[in-house]
């Protein structure tokens, strides 16, 4: 029999039939949760939640995607738009393999390169996007945007910034 990845069998599952696992070590800080909400609000669910189906209880236990699940639970606008359904990809593995899979999914996400992020900020600025737009859509605070602008070292990124006088020299 030919193997077919679970992603080819995504199914809509009522959120009430989904349960978090008890072993996920991944935590997401509030600013990133807000960004995840904004991402799901703007783009929809683009990645299914990975679950194990427990037929004895007729529930789906999350292997990966807890925070995507948490968004639909915490935000009524998302719940209503999605009609209470989450896209789920089911894997059928024993608990030890599910635990390993959770860790692999979490660790495989990687980190953002500071240099690449500063280039993105520069390109967005070149496209006419304001710091406020960048902050709202990329989930960055003003200090982070400033630091990323400084990395590129381009004066053009600061051309529209009004600088105050830090000090006035005294006349002798």
N, C-alpha and C positions, 0 to 999 in steps of 0.2 A: 504494500500500500504506500502511495506517495505521501510524504510529509507535507502538510500545509500549515504555515504559521498561523497562530491564533488571530493575528490582526486581520486576516481575511474573513473572519467570522464575528464581526462586531455586532452586538445585539443591544437593543434598548431595554434597560432594566429599571423598574420603579425604584427610586432611591430608598424607599421604605424596606426593600428587600436586601439592601446592601449594608454590611457591617464592617467597621475597621478591624484590622488585625490587632493583636495585643502586643506585638513585638517591634513595630516600626521605630527605628532610632532617629528618623529624620524629623527635624523641627524647622519651621519656617517663621522668620521674624515678621512682625506686623506690617512693615513697609512692603515686603515681598508678597504677603498675602493680599494686600491692597492691590498690588500690581497684578497678581494672578486674577483677582476679581475683574480688574479693568481689561485684562487680556481676554477673559471668557466673555465679558460683556461685549467687547468690540468684535472679537473673532469667533465666538462660539466655542464649543468643545472640539478642539482639533485633534486631541489624543484621547483614546479610550482609557477608562480605568481598568487596570488588570485585576481580575478576581479569580478566586477558586469557588466553584459551585459546590456547596454542601447540600446534597440531596436529602439527607436525613432531616434537616431543618428547613429546607427550601429557601436558603439564603445564599448570598454571594459575599464572600469574605475578601476584602481588599488585599492585594499583594503589592500593587503600586498605583498611586493616584489618590491617596488619602486627602491631600489638600484640594484637589479638584472636586472631590466628593464633599469636602467641608464647605466649599463655596456654594454649592447648590443647597446645602442645608442652612447656611447662614444668610443667604440673600434671596428674599422672596421674589425679586424681579427675575432672577435667573431661574428659580424653581418654576415660576409661572411660564416663562418663555419656553423652557425645556419640557413643560407639561409633566414635571416630576420624574423625568426619565434621564438616565445617564447612559452614555455609550460604554459598553463593557466588552472587553476581550477576555475570554475564559481560558485559564490554564488548568490542567488536571495533573497536579503534582502533590506528593506527600508534604507534610508540614516542614520537614527539614529543607526540602528543595524550594519551598515557597519562601522560607526565611532567607535563604541564599539569594533567591531571585529579587527579593525586596532590597537587599543590600546592593546587589549588582545594579539594579535600576537607579538607586539613589546615588551611588558613586560614579556611575557612567555619565551623569549629567555634566560634569566638569565645571570649570570656573571661567568667568569672562576675563579675557586678556585686557589689561589696562590700556595698552597701546591701541588695540583694536576698538575698544570702547571710545577712546579719545578721537579716533578717526571717524567713528559714527557720529559723534557730537559735532565734529567739524563738518562732515558732509550734510548733516541736518541743518546746521547753521548756514552753509552755502546754499541750501535749498530754500532759505528764508524762514526757517522755523525759529521761533523765539525760545529763550531759556525757559519761559513758562510752559510752552508747548512741549519741549524736551522733558521737562520735569514731570508733567502730567502723563505723557505717553510712555516714558521709559522708566518711571518710578524713581527718579533721582531727585535729591534735594539740591538747592542752589550751590552749596559748598562742593558737592561732588561734581557738578557741572563745571564750576570754576576750576577745580583741580584738573579735570580732564582737558579743559581748554588750555591750561598752562602747560600740560604735557606736549601738546602739539606745537607750542611755542610760536603760534602765528598771531601777529598783532591784529590781523583782520577779524579774528573772533571777538575782539574787544572794541571794534570800531564804533559800535552803537552804544557803548556803555558810558554813562555820565559819571565821571570820577569827581569826588569832592576834594577840597583842599585838606590834606592831612594836617598841615601846619602852615603858618605864615611866618616867614623869616622876620626877625626883629631888625630894625635899622639901628646901626650903631652910631 
